[in-house]
Amino acid sequence: MGIHYDYKSTRGNKLMEKQAKRERKLAEKKAKRQAKEGPKKQKEEEKVLDASKPITLDFLTNPDK
């Protein structure tokens, strides 16, 4: 009677402990990954052409723009 009675009565607690352990491990991995990568860089905004300005040959061939 001992092992079967013990299993059913503590099953919920064991599942909660496993869930907490899993979440703790994931949080540690995430913190470690963020420390390794450094702070996240903001996404570079894509350059959008202004519709009011005409497109010239100089604009198309100039690599600085």
N, C-alpha and C positions, 0 to 999 in steps of 0.2 A: 504494500500500500504506500510505502514511503516515496519512491521515485515518481510514480504516476501522479500522486496527489501533489507533490512538489512541482512537477512540470506544469500542470494546468494552473496552479495558483500563482506562479511566478512568470508565466509566459508573457503577459503584457509588459511587465517591468523589463524583462530581457529585451523585448522588441524596442522599447523606448530607449534603452541604453545603447543598443546597436545603432539606432537612428541618430542619437546624439553623437556617438563616436564617428559615424560616417560624415555627419555635418561638420564636426570639428576637424577631421582630416581634410575635407574639401576646403574649409576656410584657411587652414595652414598652407595648403598647396597654392591657393589663390594669393595669399599674402607673400609667399615665397616667389611666385611668378612675377608679381607686381614689383617686388624689390629688385628682382633681377633685370626686368625690362626698364625700370625707371618710371618716371611719371608719364602718363599718356600724353601724346602730342595731339594737339587739335588738328582736325582735318584741314588740309589746305583747301581754300575756296577755289572753285573752278573759275577761271576767267571767262566772263560772259561778254560777248561783244555788245557794244552799245548800238542800238538800232538807229539812233539819230546821226551817227557818224558814218560817212561813206568809207567803204573798204578800198584802200589804195594798194598799188603794187608795192610801195615801200612798206606798208603795214604787213603785207603777206610775206615779204622776203627778209624782213628784219628779224633776226633770231632773238634780239633782246626784248622784243615785245611779246 
